[in-house]
Amino acid sequence: MTELNPYQKDAIGQAARLYGDIQRFQRTWPALNSIHDTAPPFTWSQLERQLSSLSATPESATLIHDLVSATRKQASYKPAEMVLREILCIASAVMDETFPSDSEASCSDAGEGAPMT
């Protein structure tokens, strides 16, 4: 068997952590059977524009693109409600006038079993 290089080991570790986060999220918030209760579709660009508009400071507005990009990259691997939670956390953070200087508090600290990765 071929030994994995450090990059492969890191990628496997990241995938395992993501899988664990998804499993914890789904145990905490099981899927709902509400097919007729969907939200209207929107684009990632529209989301960025609205979050920028809601930002409390120009500094937090400059972070929007990177925060949304990171969420978008992993969105296809996560349940929709988990992505929604991340979007709400971004909105909460950028609307906070102390963000990003108040880096010790995070939305994921909201409670046990409430992963946001």
C-alpha positions as CSV (number, residue, x, y, z in Angstrom):
1,M,0.0,0.0,0.0
2,T,1.3,3.4,-1.0
3,E,1.9,5.9,1.9
4,L,0.0,9.1,1.7
5,N,1.8,12.4,1.5
6,P,1.1,15.2,4.0
7,Y,-1.3,17.0,1.6
8,Q,-3.3,13.9,1.1
9,K,-3.4,13.3,4.9
10,D,-4.5,16.9,5.4
11,A,-7.3,16.6,2.8
12,I,-8.6,13.4,4.4
13,G,-8.5,15.0,7.8
14,Q,-10.5,18.0,6.4
15,A,-13.0,15.8,4.8
16,A,-13.4,13.7,8.0
17,R,-14.0,16.9,10.0
18,L,-16.6,18.2,7.5
19,Y,-18.3,14.8,7.6
20,G,-18.4,14.9,11.4
21,D,-19.8,18.5,11.4
22,I,-22.5,17.4,9.0
23,Q,-23.4,14.4,11.1
24,R,-23.7,16.5,14.3
25,F,-25.8,19.1,12.5
26,Q,-28.2,16.5,11.1
27,R,-28.6,14.9,14.5
28,T,-29.3,18.3,16.1
29,W,-31.6,19.4,13.3
30,P,-33.1,16.4,11.4
31,A,-34.6,17.1,8.0
32,L,-38.1,18.4,7.9
33,N,-40.7,17.1,5.5
34,S,-41.8,20.5,4.2
35,I,-41.5,20.4,0.4
36,H,-44.0,23.2,0.0
37,D,-42.2,25.6,2.4
38,T,-39.2,26.6,0.2
39,A,-37.5,29.9,0.2
40,P,-37.2,31.9,-3.0
41,P,-34.0,31.3,-5.0
42,F,-31.3,33.9,-4.9
43,T,-27.7,34.1,-6.3
44,W,-24.5,34.2,-4.4
45,S,-23.8,37.7,-5.9
46,Q,-27.2,38.9,-4.6
47,L,-26.3,37.5,-1.2
48,E,-22.9,39.4,-1.2
49,R,-24.6,42.6,-2.3
50,Q,-27.2,42.4,0.5
51,L,-24.7,41.5,3.2
52,S,-22.4,44.3,2.1
53,S,-25.4,46.7,2.4
54,L,-26.2,45.4,5.9
55,S,-22.6,45.6,7.1
56,A,-22.1,47.9,10.2
57,T,-18.7,49.1,9.1
58,P,-16.7,49.5,5.8
59,E,-14.1,47.1,7.3
60,S,-16.7,44.3,7.8
61,A,-18.1,44.9,4.3
62,T,-14.6,44.2,2.8
63,L,-14.8,40.7,4.4
64,I,-18.1,39.7,2.8
65,H,-16.6,38.4,-0.5
66,D,-14.2,36.0,1.3
67,L,-16.8,34.8,3.8
68,V,-19.4,34.1,1.2
69,S,-16.8,32.5,-1.1
70,A,-15.8,30.1,1.7
71,T,-19.4,29.2,2.4
72,R,-20.1,28.7,-1.3
73,K,-17.2,26.4,-1.8
74,Q,-18.5,23.9,0.8
75,A,-22.2,24.5,0.2
76,S,-22.7,21.5,-2.2
77,Y,-21.4,19.1,0.5
78,K,-23.7,20.4,3.3
79,P,-27.4,20.2,4.0
80,A,-29.2,23.4,2.8
81,E,-30.2,24.3,6.4
82,M,-26.5,24.1,7.5
83,V,-25.6,26.6,4.7
84,L,-28.5,28.8,5.8
85,R,-27.1,28.8,9.3
86,E,-23.7,29.8,8.1
87,I,-25.3,32.7,6.0
88,L,-27.1,33.9,9.1
89,C,-23.9,33.8,11.1
90,I,-22.1,35.9,8.5
91,A,-25.0,38.4,8.6
92,S,-24.9,38.5,12.3
93,A,-21.2,39.0,12.4
94,V,-21.0,41.8,9.8
95,M,-23.9,43.7,11.4
96,D,-22.0,43.7,14.7
97,E,-20.1,47.0,15.0
98,T,-17.3,45.2,16.9
99,F,-16.7,42.6,14.2
100,P,-13.9,41.6,13.4
101,S,-12.2,43.1,16.4
102,D,-14.3,40.9,18.7
103,S,-12.8,37.7,17.4
104,E,-13.3,35.7,20.6
105,A,-17.0,35.3,20.2
106,S,-18.5,33.4,17.3
107,C,-21.8,32.3,16.1
108,S,-20.8,28.6,16.5
109,D,-20.5,29.2,20.3
110,A,-24.3,29.6,20.4
111,G,-24.8,26.2,22.0
112,E,-23.7,22.7,22.3
113,G,-24.4,20.7,19.2
114,A,-24.6,23.8,17.0
115,P,-21.7,23.3,14.6
116,M,-20.8,25.9,12.0
117,T,-18.0,24.9,9.8
